[in-house]
Amino acid sequence: MPAASNAHSHDYSHAYSRLLLPSPGLAGCVRGLMCRSTLGLALPAEQRFNHYPATPLCSLNWWLEGTAELLAPGAPASLQSPRQTLPVAFSLSGPQTMPSITWNPGPARGLMLMLMPDALRRLTGLAPESLMNRTVDAATLLPPSWLAMAAQVAAAPDDAARMACIEAFLRPLWRAERVPALQRYAEWAEGLALHAATSAPGRSLRQVERRIRAWAGQPLRELRGLGRAERAFFAGLRAQQPPAWAQLALEQGYADQSHLCRESRRITGFSPAELRRRIASDEGFWAYRVWQ
């Protein structure tokens, strides 16, 4: 099973963060499994925030130990910001149109299985649009077989065994769907658009957009924008030195640097330069680091 461990070992943290990638046969269904643990660490309260970008993905979330609190939309990562406790150990999140932040009151260990939204719809019948910007108790929506899988994952001895449980459950279900394995957002969005234009009678722009929104929860324009932002993210953050942002913006299809900055703030809450700095120095940006 291919895996990508956190390659950054900063002095500010030795917290465990890891990304497990799916086997090739599930690449069109599962984007990855993010694993995180701060058990045994006495992190200061201000280092127990978790930053996540806007995303077209849905996710299954396990809190194996500890709890998390969700900050109010748009609130800064401050101990004074209003927040609410996520009430269950196993939850389901839909696509997010804005960045989000959680906070752990103490040491915690959890998993986030990131699913393509159209895959979740195919396999469960749940409409991603109905889950937009929501995190709910998974037991209220998922079929019993999914809940049984979730219990097996929670009882597994380590992350590799947990991923094996997930793959053993999903593989036969996904094989029956016969969907191409398009994993990057940009190519996935274009594949979705092509499928929407050819899968049923009625190929007007409005009908195609209606299908895309039903399958992914968001319009094609938004999905394409997230794909472009993902390309810029990898191009800007994998560079050894801070890039020339104006040039990078043009190379990635933005009108200018200001356009790139606006999109970066909308998706992550930060300008590209500030995001790069935070990823390199702030514990709370571990989720970004595991993707590099």
Buried (B, 14 or more C-beta within 10 A) or exposed (E): EEBEEBEBEEEEBEBBBBBBBBBEBBBBBBBBBBBBBBEEBEBEEEBBBBBBBBBBBBBBBBBBBBBBBBBEEEBEBEEEBEBEEBEBBBBBBBBBBEBBBBBBEEBBBBBBBBBBBBBBBBBBEBBBBEBBBEBBBBBEBBEEEBBEBBEBBBEBEEBBEBBBBBBEBBBEBBEEEEBEBBBEBBEBBBBBBEBBBEEEEEEEEEBBBBBBBBBBBBEBEBBBBBBBBBBBBBEBBEEEEEBEBEEBBBEBBBEEBEEBBEBBBBBBBBBBBBBBBBBEEBBBBBBBBBBB
